[in-house]
Amino acid sequence: MHQSNDGSPTADRPPAGDRGDRRSPVQRRTLLGCAWIGLTSLLLFTVLLILVKADWSPLSRLDHGWVATLHRYALRHPVWTAAMQTLADLGAPWTMRALLGAAALWLWCVRARVLAGWVLAVGLLGWAASAGGRALIGRPRPHFVDPVAVGSGAGFPSGHAIASAVTCGALLVLLRPRADRVVRAVASTGAALTVLGVGWTRLALGVHYPSDVLAGWAAAAVVLTGTALAVELWLPGRLGRDVRRLHWRLRPRVQRVLAAPLPAEPATEPDPGRS
């Protein structure tokens, strides 16, 4: 029996005798794009690490100049500082990891198991990159006599930057295949503003240098693309099939809600005065 390509889990499967490790041009372009983004981000992180360890004077002047200027502004504007602290609390790493954990649990319940494992993996690896990187590199945070905020541990890379970028990136991956162009644009803009806003709070509060935040974003990109490539090479096509399964499971529910018949209007009795 012929089955149309309607986005169901069985759609886009190769014939029974042609199920080798063959990828469509779109899949190959996606893999190549992930590889380039991952390698570029890894190169950026490595360059920043080398420059920080070598105490390169231009980068050091840029880092210290930014945080000193923003610290003076924060001292003069307590309302601004309170707003930055609130935004930083909302974008805290534990908040972002809780969102990823909830998403992974939901994906597991709807039987998108490979996708759930990927979401859980990026959350754990993001945490490991943050904690392990700061412990191994040990770069001190900015120091002020009258700080407006205090961070714990070392500063390179920024844990807030990694957690926010990993979470927003993973949630965008789950949303984009099921949304139209307008929703994708709004979601992508919101994710970008969230990542930039959380990163900015670390500078505005004087708890990280700009290079710490840039390194956190680069590390997050490596985690997202590296895990996606690893899953695709280990289980070819499984991430895509889970995304299609998720779309197929949700679409009938949405259609039933949108196509639900309107309640019938109650019949009205004729007016005796008009008979």
N, C-alpha and C positions, 0 to 999 in steps of 0.2 A: 504494500500500500504506500502510495506516495505521500510524503509529509512535506508541507510547505515550510519555507524558511521564516518562521514567525517568532524567532527569538527564544524558542523553547530549548531545554537542555540538549535535545537531540538534533537541533539545527546545526548546520555547518559541519557536521561530522563527515569525514571522508568515507567512501565506500568501504565495504568489508574487506576487500582485497587490497586496499590502498591506504592503510593506516600506519604508514611509516612516519618517521620524524620529519614531516614536511610542514613548512610554515608558509602562510600566505605572504604576499609582498607587504601587506600592512603589518603583519606580525614581525617580519624581518626589519622593517623600518623602525618599529617600536623598540625592538631589542637593540638595534644600532643606536637609536637615540638615547636609550637608557645607559648604554655603555659609554657614549661620549659624555653625557652629563656626569656619570659617576667618575670617570677618569679626570675630567676637568675639575670637579669638586675636590677629588683627592689631591690633585696637583696644587690647587689653591691652598688647601689645608697644610700640605707639606711645606709650601713656600712660607706661609705665615709662621709655621712652627720654627723653621730654620731662622727666619728673621727675628723672631722673639727670643730664641735661645742665644742668638748672636748679639742681641741687644743693638740691632741696627738703628743708628741714631735718627734717620728720617722717620721711621715708624715710631720710635719712642717719643719723638717730639710731637708727632700727630696724636698719638694716644694720650699723652699727658696734657697736651693743649686742649683737646676736646673735653676731657673729664673735668679739667680745672675750670673752663668757661661755664660748663653746665652746672658745676657745683656752686659757683658764685650765683648763678641765676636761681638755683633751687633755694639757696639761703635767703634770697630777697623775696621769693614768692612762695610762701607756705601753702597756699591753695593749690598751686601747680604741683608742688611736691606731694601733697596728699593725693591728688588725682593720679599721679604717676605710681604711687605706692599701691593704690587700689587696683589699677590696671595690672601691675606686676603680680598682685595677689591672685587676680582672676586668671592670669596666664601662668600660674606657678606650675612647675613640673608635675606635682602630684595631681593637679586638676587635669592636665593634659593626658597623663597616663590613665587616669580613671575613665576619661572619654574613650581612649583606645580599648581599655578592658571591656567597657560596656559594648562597644562596637564588635569586638571579637566574640563576646558571649552571644550577641544577637545573631551574628553570622553562623555560629555553630548551631544555634537552635533552628535556623532555616536551612541547615544542611549544606551551607557553603563552607565546607571544612578547610579546604586549602586556603581560601581567602581569609578565613578566621585565623589560621595559623600564621599567615603572612602578617596580618595586623598585629597579632601578639608578638611576633618576632621583631618587627620594627620598633615596637614599644620597648621591649627588653634590650635590644641592641642600642637604641638611643640612650637608655639609662646607662648601659655599660660604657658607651663611648664618653658620656659626660663624666661619670664617676672615675673610670679608669684613666681618661685623659688628664683630668685635673690632678689625680694622685701621682701619675707618672711625670707630668711636666712640672707641676708645682709652681706655677707663676703666681706671684703675690697679686692680690687685688689692689686697686687704688687706695691710698691711705690719706686721710684728712684729719686735722686736729678736731674739727667740728663736723663730723659726718651727719648726713641726713638719713642714711640707711646703712645697714651693716650686712654684709654677706658672709656666709661661712665657707671655709675651705679655700682652695686655690681658685684662680680665675680663668684659666685657659683650658678648654673652651667653655663658653657660657652654657650652663645647664638649661636656663630658661629658653635660650635661642634654639638649642637642639630639640627640646621637648615640644615647643610650639610649632617648629617647622616640620618635625616628623608627624605630629598629630594632624595638622592642617593638610599636609601632603597626602597622608593615608586616607583621610576622610574625603578629600577631593577625588581620589581614585575610586572610591565606592560610589560617589554621587554622579560623576560625569557620564557614565554609560546610560543612566536612567533619566537624565534631565535634558531638556531642550536647550537651544543655544542661549536664550536669555537667562535661564536659571544657571547654566554653567558659567556665564560671564559674571553674574552677581556673586555666585559662590567663589569663583576664583579671585574676584576683587576683595571679597570679605576675608578670604584666607590670607591673601597677600597683606592686607592692612593689619590683620591680627598678628602675623609674624613680624612685620615691621614695627608695629606698636609695642609688642612685648620686648623686642630687641632694643627699641629706643628707651624704654623704661630703665634698662640696665645701665645705660649711659647717663640718663637724666638723674638717676639716684646715686651715681658715682660708685657703683659696685663692680663695674666691668669697664675694660678698655674697648674701643671700637674693634680692635683686632680679635678680642675674645668673642665678640658677637659674630663677626664675619667667619671665624673658625667654627663656631657653633652651627651656623647655617650650612657651611661646606660639609661638616660632618653629618648633618641631617640628610643632605642630598646623597652622600655616599651610602648611608644606611638604607634609604628608600630604594635607590636604584640597585644597590648591590644585592639586597634581599630579593628584589623582583627578578633580577637576572639569575640568581641562584635557584629560585623556585622554578623558573621557566626552563632552565637547563636540566634540572633534576626531574621535573614533572612537566614535560612540554605540553602546553595548551591547557593545563588544569586551571590556572588563574583565569584565563579567558572563559572557560566553561563555567566556572563558578559565578563570574559576573553575569553571564547569560542566564544561568539558572536563577540567580537573584532577580534579574529583570523579569523572567518568565513567571516567577512565583508572585511577584508583586503586581504585575500589570493586570491580571484578571480581577484582583481585588479593587484596584483603582477604577477599572472599567465598570464593575458592578455598582460601585458607589455613584459614579457619574451617570450611569444609565438607569438608576433606580427610578421607577415610575412615580410620578407625583401623586399625592393622595387625592382621591376623587372629592369634588366639592359636594357638600351636602345638598340634597334636593330641596328646593324652596317651594312652599305651598302657594297656590295662586291667591292673589289678593281678592277677597269677595267684593270689594268696592269697585273693582275694574271689570267684573264679569257682566 
